[in-house]
């Protein structure tokens, strides 16, 4: 049995599926100005938040009262920065290194149970 003959002309146009979105159809000047204004406001808000965060970090003051370890928010609890990774941790979460006596978060410190009293060591002092 032979193949069936091609029923269409050899010059028939190709049929392609085209996805048309709303943003392609409504491409007038007023909607573009609205989109441009919204984009500008989002960019300005992000730049303002970034500059506030940078100025707070310059003063070494945490920008928010949230502990990055336990995720608790409190205005009465004092926060400190980890000396290794600069995370903001509350006084209940940070450990003081037994050798260098600096503050470290639980991820950057190791607690040793070798003696009767547990001792905390930072990642830099644990090897030495």
N, C-alpha and C positions, 0 to 999 in steps of 0.2 A: 504494500500500500504506500503510495507516495504522499508527500507532505501537501497540505492544503495551500493554495495560492494566497499571497498577501493581498487582502481585499482593499487596502488603502493606496492612495497615490504615493509615489515615492517622494513627493514634495509636501507631504502633510506636515504641519507644524508639530513640534514636540509639545507635549502637554506636561507642564511642571506644576507641582503644588506650591503655592505661595502663601505664606502666613502673613497676614496683614494685621498689625496691632493698632491699638487706639492712638498711640503716640505718632504713628506714621500718617494717620488720616487727619488728626487734629493738629496740624503743624502750622497754625496761624500765628501771627505776631503776638496777640494778647496771651495765648497760652504759653508761648515761649518766654515772655516777660515774667509770667507767674512762676514758671519753673526756675528761671534765673534768680528771681528774688528769694525763693525758698532755698535754693542751693547756697546763695550768699549768706543767708541767715544761719544755716546749719554750719557753714565753714567758720563764720565769725564766732558762733557759740563754742565751737570746738577749740578755736585758737584762744579764746578767753579762758576756758577751763584749763587748757594746757599751760598758759602763762601763770594762772593762779597756783597750779600744782608746782610749777618750777620755782615760784617765789617762796612757797611754803617749804620746799626742799632745801632752798638756799639757807633758810633760817634754821634748818634741821628740826622743824616742828612738823609733826604729822598733820596732813591736810584734813583728815577725818578722824573721828574718835572710834574707829573700828579696829579691833585687833585682827591681824591677818591670820592668826593661828586658830583662835577659838571663835572668831567672827562675832564676838559680842560687842555691843555698843554701850558705852558708859561715859558720862561726863565727869564722874568722880574718880575713875580709875586712871592712874597715870600711865602714859604710853612711852615706850622707848624704841629706839631703832636697833636692829641687829647689827653688830659690828662687822659681820661677814657679808650678808646679803642685802642689808638696808630695809628689811621688812619692818613694818610697825607692829610691835607686840606689846601686850599689857604686862603689868608687873607680875601677874600670876602665871604667865606663860614663859617669860624669858628665863634663861639660866645664866648664872655668872660663872665664867671659867675659873677653875681652881688655880691655874698657873698665871694667866695674864689678867685676870679679874675684870674682863670686859663683858658686856651683855650680849647674849646670843639667843636666837630663836631655837625652838626644839629641833628644827631640821638641820641647823648648823652646829649643834652641840651633841655630845655623847655623854651619857651618864654611866659612871663606873661604879659597880657594886662590889669591888674587890675588898674594900675595907669595911669596917663596921658602919661608917658614915658614907653615904653615897656622895660622890664627887662628880661635878660636871666639867667636861673638857670641851674646848672648841675644836674644830676640825684642824686648825693649825697646830695646836698644842698636843693633840692626841698622839701624834707620831713621834714627838720628841721626848 
